[in-house]
Each structure stands twice: as C-alpha cells, then as structure tokens.
Amino acid sequence: MLSRRKFIQLSSLAAPLLSVKDVFSQSGKGITKPIVISTWAPNVKANAEAWRILGNKGRALDAVEAGVKIPEADPNDMSVGYGGLPDRDGKVTLDACIMDEFANIGSVMALEEIIHAISVARLVMEKTPHVQLAGPGALQFALSQGFKRENLLTPQSEKEWKEWLKTSKYDPMTIPNMLEQKDQKEPVPYPWPSAMVNHDTIGMVAMDDMGNLSGACTTSGMAYKMHGRVGDSPIIGAGLYVDNEVGAATSTGVGEEVVRICGSHTVVELMRQGLSPALACRKAVERMIKLRGKKAMDVQVGFLALNKKGQYGAFAIQKGFNYCVQTDNSGSKVFDSKYIMA
C-alpha cells in the first residue's frame, strides 16, 4: 500500500504499474451465471435472499429488489431502512434506486416513513412517466400504491442520535472530514457511531440465468446529515449503473465524492474499454483522488463491479471495505477489497 506522500508523488505514474493480475478477481472460467454481489460482509443475508430467486432461474431485477429488502427491514442495520440513523433533526430519510437490463430506472430521494424504499423506487420505474420522486412527493406516491406509514426511528438509533446531539450543537458535521467549522483550519472529524463501523449503504448487482443484469442501491444516508441531503445512492450513474452489454457497478461511502465523477457509470465505461471489474474500480478511485486530492483521500469510497462474463472486483480508497459474492447454493464468500491508502 502507498503512503499519502508517496501516492501523490507516484499517482501520475500509477497506470503503467498496474496489471490485471494485480487487481483482478473472477469466479471461475468462462461465463459465471447466475451471480449476485453486494457491498459489505453483513449482506450475505441479502445475497441469500437474492439467490432464492436467481437459483430458480428468476430475473435479476426481482433478485436485487428482494435482496436489498433484507437490510431495509432489519432494525439492527443502522444504515439502511428501518433502524437507520437519522439526520441531524432526528428524521430517518431514505434514498434508493433500481435499474434493469433494459435501462429502465426508478429512484426515490429523502423518503420518510416507508421501510422499503427500493420497492417504491421500482414502482416509480414501472408505474410513472418519471424516473425520480423526492420528499413529500415520493411519500405521496408510496401511499397511493398501498405502502403504510411506519416510524423508522428505533430506540437504539434514537439513543445514538441523542448522544451525538450532546456534542454536535448542530455544527455542519454532515460530511466526514470535508466540511470545516468557522474557527478551525482543519476538517471536523466525523463522529461515526459504533454501529456503523465498516458498514453503510447496500449496493447489489446481479446476473441471472439468462445473462441479464440488474442492480439496486438503498440507504438511510449519512448519519446526522442536514435534512434534505441526498448522496449518490439514489442517483443512477453515481451510486448504481447497469449496462446489459457490458456490466454493472455500485458504490458505497461518501456519496458527495462519488457524484463528482459519476462513479458507477465511470466504472462501467472503463469496463467497456476492456478493463477488468477490479481494475475499472481502481481507475475510478484514482480519478477521484486526482480530481480532489486530500479531500478525497481523507474519506472512504468503495466501488464494486460485475461484468457480462460473471467476473467481479472491487477497489476502495481506504482499508476496510469488503463485499460478498454468491454463485451457487453453498452461500456467499466474503472478500476484502484492495485499497489505495496505507
């Protein structure tokens, strides 16, 4: 791994030093299908649910929706859906998007009081002339489709939020290591709750028995964010992108940085140029750091990708990002992503 100083010195020379062998991951020879991959090790449960559909020759779109609904409904997952950590005003707001093999897309942003944001996003895709609904409009649409209002703030999440309030004083600490207080020269450290260590947004992409790709991404967003903040997760091309001719990609981490480079779309386009999934993810990370320098190096972003051959890979800025892969009935395997910073 590179130190910060050495990385800055060598970043312009990095490309010739990379090889597919160094950063390439694949599951077997030839085309591996069906397959489902998702961000973060705890989402082996989400993969298992997706596999119930994929293993029975179901459609990838149905699989990814079913898969990500698992953490959405899990009160112990404090970064997605029910039980998610709230914004700085104590409101749990959800972002989600979904994309299928035909480039159909649906997204909801800043949705409140609905557990399964991903299912609302799918209905936006299938039942409206639009591709994105936000805030009260997204809630109104969800209610019109039969969804029920529910309190998403669990006692544990409320406890974490109230603990944060003791020191936050509503300072702009919503973006880790990026926003500054008026009287400080250095970025304000972000108070990640213990429940969120090594885990946030779930991004999932899958290829079904027919060789078609789909993806889903869902989150309760950055803890203690400003009310109304939207990250990369519900933005097609940033938190998720699917091209059925090439592959699919998703992201996790500080969404503000992902949006700046249209991260997941960038990864897919790099795969279109012939790069392996992992190398494409690494190139996207390098582009982010070249654009933003220290501001990018001080946060965490990870990309995860799958191509049409069933080959997969990931890359992150910092150590700690992992992902899970399932290709058969034996369950998921968990891998630690390679990363750029020591």
PEJOCOR-V170478 format. One record per run of one state. SS is the DSSP state (H for helix, E for strand, - for the rest). FROM is the first residue (numbers start at 1). TO is the last residue. Records with the same first field share a line. If there is no record, write none. Layout:
SS->FROM-TO + FROM-TO
This chain:
-->1-1 + 3-3 + 18-19 + 24-24 + 27-34 + 40-40 + 55-59 + 73-93 + 100-104 + 112-116 + 128-131 + 145-154 + 169-193 + 197-201 + 208-212 + 220-235 + 237-239 + 244-246 + 254-254 + 261-262 + 273-276 + 293-293 + 298-300 + 308-310 + 317-321 + 327-332 + 337-337 + 340-340 + 342-342
E->2-2 + 25-26 + 35-39 + 94-99 + 105-111 + 132-134 + 202-207 + 213-219 + 236-236 + 240-243 + 247-253 + 301-307 + 311-316 + 322-326 + 333-336 + 338-339 + 341-341
H->4-17 + 20-23 + 41-54 + 60-72 + 117-127 + 135-144 + 155-168 + 194-196 + 255-260 + 263-272 + 277-292 + 294-297
